[in-house]
């Protein structure tokens, strides 16, 4: 997968002002640490979520909420009904009608993008399944792909296929019609596992 780094803002210059506005110091530091590691990383479009964030980058933490303080993970590529956020536990997710963690960390989000790019390149077929039909997918014989650290969104590996289940919009916006699965079929060992 290809990504490029572009210039990023230094969030540490805002720390004192954010603390004066009531943001806990620990959450200011979490946002700054995210920015140091991920800020300015422009990734290819995701196959779901209207492409995902254009460029990863933190901003002022928001809260308090029942789930704790969160902060933006980057700006959307298009106008959307939700934003991409980093939760109080470090999970990468969307904030729609409610906070919905997609992956346990940003590493998981990036791994899922890499896996989608890899599977899309090597699969003989890619089938998209939407809405209620997603619930009828038979995952017997499939194992979860741990690298994506799936929470609401998960990946599954079978003997010759990979399945990506995108549940975040359905859960976050209480919209079952937004369920979607991508089945990457006809994969060999390289297509299933990479190098």
N, C-alpha and C positions, 0 to 999 in steps of 0.2 A: 504494500500500500504506500502511496506517495503522500507526503504532507510537507509543508514548508513552514518555516518560522518567519514571521513578520515582526516588525518592532512592536514592543508591548509597553504598557504603562507600568510605572513603579507605584504600587499601591501603598507602600510604606509612608509616603508623604501625606496620605490622608488619615493615617491611624489615629492621631490625637483628636482630629475633628470628629471622626466617627465615634470615638469613645465619649467625647463631650455630648454627642447626640444620643447616647445611651446604648451603643453597640458594645457588647462585652469584648474585652481585650482579646480573649482567646479566639473569638470569631473573626476579629480583625486579622489576627495572626494566621488563622486557617485560610482566609481569603488571600493573604499575601503569599503564603506557601504554595497555594494552588497557582497563583499568578507566576511565581518563580519557576515552577515546574512545567505548567501547561500553557501559560499565557502567550499569545501570539502564534500558536500552532494552528495553521489552516489545514483542515483535513478535507479529503474528497467527500462528496455528498453521501449521506446515508441512504439506503434503499427505502427507508420509511421516515416518518416524522418530517416530511418536506425537506429532507436533506440534512436535518440536524443543525447545530450551530455552525455558522460560517467560519468563525475563528474563535478558538477557546480563549476565554479571558474573564477574570473575576471582576466584581464591582462591590459596592457597599453591601454588607450583609443585611438581610431583612428578617424581621421577627418582632417580638417573640411569637412563636406559634407553639401549638401543642407538641409538635415534633422537634422544636428547637429552632435555632437560627439557621438560615440558609443564605446562599449568595448565588448570583447569576454565574452560569458557566460559559456564557458567550452569547452573542447576538444571533437571532434567527436569520435564516437566508431569505425568508418571506414573512409577511404578516401572518401571525398565527394566534390561536386562542389560548396558548400557553407559552411559557418560557422554559428554557433549560436551566436547571439549578443544581447546586451541590448541597445536599442535606447536612444536617448536624452530625451525622455519622460518617460523612464522606461519600455517601452514595450519589451517583449521577442519575438525575431523573428529570421529570417535567412537573411544573406547577400549573395545573389547570384549575378545576374546581376544587381539587385537593392535591396535596403533594403525593407524587407517585414515583418511587425509586425504580429506575429501569435496570441499573447495574450497581453492584456493591461499591464500585469505585469508577473513577474516570479511566483507569487502566482497562476495566471491563468494557466500557464504551468503545475505546480505541481498538481493543481486540475484536469486538463485534464488527466494527467497520472493516478491519483487515480481513476477517474471516469472510464477510460478505463479498469483498472485492476478489479474494482468492477463489471462493466457491463459484462466483459468477463467471470467472474466467475459465475454470476447468470443467464446469458442469456441462453435460450434453443437453440437459433440459432444465428450465427454471419455471416452476408452476406457482402462481400466486393464488392463494385461497383466501376468501374474505368472509366476514360475518360469522353466522352460526356454523357454517361448514368447517370452520377451524376447530371447533370443539369435537368434531368427529374424527380428527386425525388420530390414527393408531400409532402410538409411540412404543409399542411392545417391540423389544429388540433394539431400541435406541438407547444411547446413554447421553447424559448431559455433557456439554462441552464446558469444563470448569474454567477455562481461561477467560470466558466472557463475563464471569461472575454474575450470572443472571439473577435478577430478583423478579421483576414483572416480565421482562423480556428474556427469553432463553433460546439457546441453540442446542440441537440434538444431533448426534452422529449415529448413523446406521451403517449397514455393511457396504452400501454404495451410494449413500445420499446424506445430505445435511439438511436439517429443517430449522429455520429461524421463526420463532413465534414472537410476534409483536403484540403485546397486550396493553401497553402503557396508555394509549389514547382511550381504549375501551374502559379501563379502570379509572383513569384520571378524570375523564369527562363523563363517566357513567353512560357510555355509548357502546353497547355490545356490537353494533354494526361496524365499529372501527377495528375489530379484531382482524388480524392479517397474519398469514403464514407464507413463507417462501420456501419451496421445496426444491433443492438443488440436486438433481438426479444424474445418474450415470457417472459417478465419480470413481476414479481409481484410488490407489493408496496415496498417491501424491495429492490428489484433489481432496481427500478426506483429512489428511494430516499435515500436509506441507513438508518442509524440509527438516 
